[in-house]
């Protein structure tokens, strides 16, 4: 067993933030994290906040993990997104056979990434699966040593009327072919391109279902719904991005005088009012997240399980926060006026990053419908809540 890290991930994130912020333009231009920066994040344990201790993870409480993601995102949203993906992907080790999980996370610098959507095909073949797949939105795959991709399982021995099953297949990153398809408006530095495998043999022991399989680790962290925690990771990144946008606007407002005006932006009543509203919106969204996550954490640490209403509350909080954060980033961009449109302004990047972040399936508009069915007591498939 690897000795568990003893780093304070939030303190490490704060220490790295100035370096990350200074390299934001470089990260966006490269369309992926620079290798040295990814290595520094890994050494600091920022990808291991949700990884089980038994394989060298920090296994922090969710509030600490989310605050770490938010702090990194405040420096640069793309970097925060990569930290979030690496951390939430690490949770899967709690579902893997302990020996397999230990072999994957063999060194403290190991980073994993994954795409849950079943874009691949896995044909059962004895003790293995033969896997073919092409996964989009594979964030951070360039700095990962292991990857996982969702697959529809084809089992010739299964009954003809058996419903299709989906499982995550784990394989070394070197076994996959990266495809350059990441030319986007925002979160450009996440390297979220495509990954492809063809005819890859994956042992059955290297597959899991987050929906059908129970976690093998009995820690309270793994009694939280993994999709709910992923959704809150997205929200944490977007909250950090929006908080930075407000700070960057405030810095601009103290000096900028609009053409033909004598007063700075900061001296204008309309600006003062809109900025105050934006701060209130952001704090309200963050407070809802803290309340939902805190309540869920208390339940599982006391030995309870989350009912559908609590799971729906987690998803509503994350969706509300992500979309509120995008509104706040837009407000900062709008208040900045013409200055915001120049590539030299961080406000345009904050705006673009915020509105790409809203497109993730975990916080998509369909979340409202799913949660609304639970609130109304209607029959609901809660597998992905």
Buried (B, 14 or more C-beta within 10 A) or exposed (E): EBEBBEBBBBEBBBEBBEEBBEBBBEBBEBBBBBEEBBBBBBBBBBBBBBBBBBBBBBBBBBBBBBBBBBBBBBBBBBBBBBBBBBBBBBBBBBBBBBEBBBBBBEEBBBBBBBBBBBBBBBBBBEEBBBBBBBBBBBBBBBBBBBBBBBBBBBBEEEEEEEEEBBBBBBBEBEBBEBBEBBEBEBBBBBBBBBBBBEEBEBBBBBBBBBEEEEBBBEBBBBBBBBBBBBBBBBBBBBBBBBBBBBBBBBEBBEEBEEEEEEEBBBEBEEBEEBBEEBBEBBEEBBEBBBEBBEBBBEBBEEEEEBEBEBBBBBBBBBBBBBBBBBBBBBBBBBBBBEBBEEEEBBBBBBBBBBBBBBEBBBBBEEBBEBBEBBEEEEEBEBEBB
